[in-house]
């Protein structure tokens, strides 16, 4: 019997953290060589997906083409207590359609070059990164 695909819901708190802070994206090529890159364009697509706009990230995109597994981490020290999350999932590259058109508009409004693509992350796991007893614990 095949196991059902796990659905991970992004709570409002998690969604806000990824949209309001600098996010670090981790990828690896087919040989497993890791790469981490900061992304300031992370947005929520829906309750199960995040996206970021790629304008300059050659290594990140190359790695996703070779190996779609991806992790994203965000942390904040600016609230009453430190908080943070890590998501793990599968990435897909989008070069046309409504999400890509939205990315083009965002880049033009900010005076950036047009994007190369949008990366959509289908979130499969969420972990707590806040310090304390639950640090590193899977929460979804």
VENJONOR-V754915 format. One record per backbone hydrogen bond with DSSP energy under -0.5 kcal/mol. NH is the residue of the N-H (numbers start at 1). CO is the residue of the C=O. If there is no record, write none. Layout:
# VENJONOR-V754915
nh = (NH:NH)
co = (CO:CO)
This chain:
# VENJONOR-V754915
nh = (8:8:9:10:11:15:16:17:18:19:20:21:23:24:25:25:26:27:29:32:34:35:37:39:43:45:46:49:50:51:52:54:55:58:61:62:63:64:65:66:67:70:71:72:73:74:76:83:85:86:87:88:89:90:91:92:94:101:102:103:104:105:106:107:108:109:110:111:112:116:117:118:119:120:120:121:121:122:122:123:123:124:125:127:128:129:130:135:136:137:139:140)
co = (6:123:7:47:9:11:12:13:14:15:16:17:39:73:23:37:71:35:33:29:32:27:25:23:51:49:49:46:121:43:119:117:53:56:57:58:59:60:61:62:63:89:26:87:24:85:83:76:74:127:72:125:70:122:68:120:118:97:98:99:100:101:102:103:104:105:106:108:107:54:54:94:52:92:118:50:119:90:120:48:121:88:88:86:137:84:84:132:128:134:126:126)
